Amino acid sequence: MAITDLSNVFARVPFSEQVAELSRNKNALIASGAVVASPIIGGLITQGGLSFNIPFLHSTAINSPDAAVSTDTSGAIVPLAVSGDSQAGVKLSRNQAWSAYKLVASSNGENVLDFAASQVGEYWAREDNKSALSILAGIEADSIANHSSDLVNNQTTVAVTRDMIIDTAYTFSDAIEGLILIMHPQVAAALKKEDAALWTRESPSGSALGFEFYLGMRVLVDATLTQGFPVAGDFKTYIVRSGAFGFGQADLGVDAAALDTDHAVGNGRGSDTLYSRRDFILHPDGYSWTGATQAGSTPTNAELATVGNYVRVYNDRRNVGVAALYSAV
């Protein structure tokens, strides 16, 4: 007699596509504009390999000489040099699995595929957020070690204020358009208590997510932001520019998800294990991955946050879309 189990009805490709869509929709960093889908990165990840390079040209508008014309026929214009470099990035590979006994599934009456798809999408959205915050920590560590802390407003042990946020935003100098605030709930609460009138709320066109704005900057409130750094009682607050990260995800096809059934466990009742696999690139604009301390074939979140693994390749700090504030509440 033919037996129908979950593996007979599990469509791997539609499921993985649904997971990818849910993870994008539920990722606040993507919805805010801090992370943007990059056609260049999307194309690079389809080519295979563990790393990639994106060439770019340095700005020619910085410290340029006076371009006033002259009637002096002996003078000749000296062309400005146009120089370039490349950003090196790294592919992130992540896998996860969930298992349940068939007896549990038959008892609770849930639609297993619908439930799994929604949960897996939310899981990857949270994991992407963790990776992004780890990269921010690595960029911040590079600023402290190699660039005189030019991305950091260090106000350790001092309660956060509106003026601190303003000072941090202006580490971008005159490039302050499209900034996004990422703060811990306790930091958000302290700023609301200081002056609630500086906060507004709206829903971007085409997005189901509503965002708060503080001083005109979109706010993401994240309880996973580092506490107790650099000293006990302190919090990290980040300000990032729209498009600070480029994103691209590989299409793994049928390998993106799998379902295994073990019929022997549970005294013959069996169990199902769902596997989800992803290859993607989440790259901070203006930086190159060196992988100085990378131990495996793909970096862990801890390695993404380690000083020395990211080095800055943009010459002008204003083009770097990240700033950090250390403060108390």
N, C-alpha and C positions, 0 to 999 in steps of 0.2 A: 504494500500500500504506500502511495506517495505521501510524503510528509512535507508540509509547508511551514517553514520557519522564517525568521526575520531576514535571513540572507537571501531568500527568494524574492523579496519585495524591496530590497535595499538598493536604490538607484544611486550609485556612487557619484557620478558626475553632477546630476542635478542637486544632490545634497551638498557637495562641496561648493557649488556655485551659490547656493542659498546661504551657506555659512559665510562665504566671502562677502556677500551683500549685507548680511546682518552685521558683520564685524565692522564694515565701513560706516553703516548707518548709525551704529551705537558708539562709535569712537568720537568723543567730543573734540579731540585735537584735530581730527580731519574735518569735522563739521565747522569748527571755528576758523579754519583757514590756515592754522599753524603748519599743518601737514597737507601738502598738495600732491595729487597724482601727477607724476612727471612722465610725459611721453618718451623723453630720452632715457630715463631710468627704466621705464617699462620695457623699452626696446632692448636695453642692455641685459636685463635679467633673463630674457628669452634666449640669449646667446650662450648660456651656460657659463661655467667657471665660478670661482669663489670670490673674485674681486673684479673691479671695473675701474675705468678712468674716464673722466669727463673733462675735456679741454675747455679753457676759458681765457678771455683777454682781460688784462688789468685796465682799470679806468684811466683815461688820458686827461681827465678834467681836474686832477689833483695837482696843486702846486705848479700850474702851467705859467709860463712867462707872459708878460704883457703882449697882446696881439695887435696893438695899435699900428695903423699904417704910417708910412713915412714917405716924404718926397726925396729922400736921400737915395740916389741911383746906385751908390756903391754898396748899399746894404742888401742882403738877401735873407729871406726867411729861413729859419732853421727848423726843419720838420721835427715834430715830437716823436719820440720813440713809442712804438706800440709793442708791448711785451705781453707774454702769456704764460700760462702754467696749466696744470691739470689737477683735478681733485680725484683722489683715490678713494674708493668706497669698498664696502664689504657686504656680501650677501649674508643675511640672517636666516638660518634654518631652524624651525621649531616644530616639535611633534608633541602630541599628547594623546592619552587614551583613557576611556571610561568603560567600566565593566559593571554588569548587573546580572543577577540570577534571573532566569526566565520565570521562576515562581513569583518573584517580586513584580515583574512586569505584568504578569497575568492577573495579579491580585489588585493592582492599583487602578487598572482600567485606563491608563494614559495612552495616548497616541505616541508611541515611542519615538518615531522619526521626527514628528513635529517638535516634541519636547527637546530631543537631542539637538536638533538644528538650532533652536532658539538659544539653548544654553551654550553650545559651542561657539556661536557667533559672539555672544556676550563675553565668553571666556577670552577669545582672541582679541577682542577690543580692549579688554583690561590688560592683556599681556603686551599688546602694542604700546599702550600707554606707559607701562613699566619700562619698556625698551627706550621710548622717547625720553623719559625722565632720566634714565641712566646715561643716555648720550648727552643730555644737558649737563649732567654732573661732570662728564669727561671734558666737555668744552670749557666749563667753568674752571676745572682743575688746570687745564692748559693755560687759561688766562692768568691764573695766580702764579703758576710756575714760570711762564715764559713771556708774559706781556704786561707785567706790572699791575695785575688785577684790573685791567681796563674794562672788563665786563662786570665787575663786582662792586657793589656798594655795601661795604662792611659796617654794619651798625649793631654789632653784637651786644647783647644784654640790654639794648635800648628798645623801648616799646615802639612798635610800628606806628607811623603817622602818614598822613597824606603827603607831607613834604618829602618823606623818604621815597615814596613811590614816584613822585615827580623827579627827584634827583636821579633815581635809577633809570627812569625813562630817558632822561637827557644824557645818559652815557652814550646814547646813539647820536648825540650832537643834533644836527638839523634833520636827521633821517628818522623822524618820529611818526611817520604815517603807518597805519595798519598794525598797531601794536596790540598784543594779547597778553593779559595777566593770568598767571597760573599761581594760585595761592592755596594755602592750607585753610580749612574751615575756621580755625581759631584766628588766623590773620584776617580773614574776611569779616568775622564777627567784630574784631577790634576796630577795623576801619568803619564798619557800619555804626558802631557806637560813637565813634569820633564825629561823623557827619553823614547821616543816612541820606541827606539830600544830594549827595554826590553820586548816588547809585540810581540806575534806571534799568529797565528790563524790556527786551523785545525779542521777537522771533524772526530770524533771517528768512528771506524769501526762499521757498522751496525746501526749508528744513523743518522737521518736526520738533527740533530741539529749541527751547528758549534759552537765551543767554542774558546774564546780567552784564551791565557796563559800569565801570568805575572810572571817572575822569575821562570818559569817552573811549576807554579801552575795554574790549570784550574780556570777560572774566571766566576762567575755568577754576572751579573749586575742587581740590583733590586732596583727600585725606591721606594719600600715600606719600605726599611730599615729606622730605627729610625733616625730622625733628631732632633737637639736641645737637645741631651742627651750626657753627663750629664749637659752641659750648652748650651745656645743658640749659634748656629753656628757650633756645633759639629756633627759628624756623627759616627755611628757604622760601623765597618768593621769586618766580621767574617772570620776566617780560620777554616775549618773543615776537618777532615780526611775522606777519602773514607770509607764508611760503618759506619759513625758516628750514623746513624739512621737505625733501623730495621723497616720493614713495612710489614703489612699483612692486607688483606681486606676480610671481611666476604661475602659469597655468600648469599644474601637475597632472591634470586629466584624471584618470581613474586612480592614480596613485595618491591623490589628495585625501582620500578617505578609504577606509576598509572596515569590514565587519567580520570578526571571527566568532564562530560558535564552538564551544566546548560542550559536547553532549554528555560527557561522563560525569562532570562535577554535579554536586547537588543530588547525589545518589541517582543520577540518570536524568534529572530534570533539565540540566544544562545551564549555560550562561552565555551571554553575548558580550563581546568587547568591541567598542567603537574606537577607531583610530582616526586622528585628524593630523594632517601634515601640511606644512607651509614653508615655502621659500620666498623671501621678500627682501627688498632693500628699503631701508629707512635712513636717509643720508642728510646730515646737516650741511647746509649750503656754506661754502667757504672753507671747508676742512677736508683733510686727507686722513684716511685710516692707515696707521703704520702697523698695527697689530704687534707692537713690541712685546706685550705680555700675553698674547693670545696663545693658548695651549692646544686647543682643538681645531677642527676644520671650520668651525663657525664660532664667533665670539659669544660668550655669556653676557648677561646684563652687567655682572660685576666687572667684566673686562671692558665693556662699553664705557663704564664710569671711571676707569683707571687712568690716571695721568700718564701721558706719553703715548697712548694709543691713538689719540687724535692730535694733529698738528694743524695750525692755521695756515692757509695758503693765500687768503685775501690780504692785501696790503693795508687797506683802509678799514679801521675798526667800524666805521659807520655801515659798511657793507655786511658786517657780521650780525645776524638777526637774533642775538641773544644777550640778555643782561640778567644779573642775579642780585637779589637783596638778602642780606642776613639781618634778622632782627628778632627781638622778643615780642611779646604781646602784652 
